[in-house]
Amino acid sequence: MTRTVKVKCHIDKKNILLVNSLVDSYEGLGIVRTLDSAKGNVVIYSTDTVYEKLIKVLDELNKSGIGITDVRTEFSEEVDNW
């Protein structure tokens, strides 16, 4: 059974839309939701089958200067419980 993985991170607020668009372009990689745009708090809902690819994409974006920090993962079936 596929499980939901929440990937929480901080993204420079000026780059949230860019990261959202890039993750969306990788169909099936994840769904980006902004928790607090002023602070850059974001959660990306992914699955246990592809979240490692998502982590690699976020790492490469950070290396390119996008500003993605404090990346944490949480496996959950209760996606609305944070």
C-alpha positions, 0 to 999 in steps of 0.5 A: 500500500502506498503511503503519503509522505509529507515533505516540509521545508522552508523556501525563500518566499520569492521562490515559492511559486517557482518551486511550485511550478517546477514540482508540478512539471514533474507529474506525480512527484508531489503537490505543493501547499504553502503553510505560511508564505511570509515565513516560506513554510511549505509542505509537499505531499508525495508518496513513499514510491517517489519522495526520494526523487523529490528530495533530490530535486529539492537538493539540486534546486537548493544547490542552484541558489533557490534557497530551500532549507530545513527539509524534513519528511514524515510518513502519514496516512492522515494528510490533513493532520499536521 
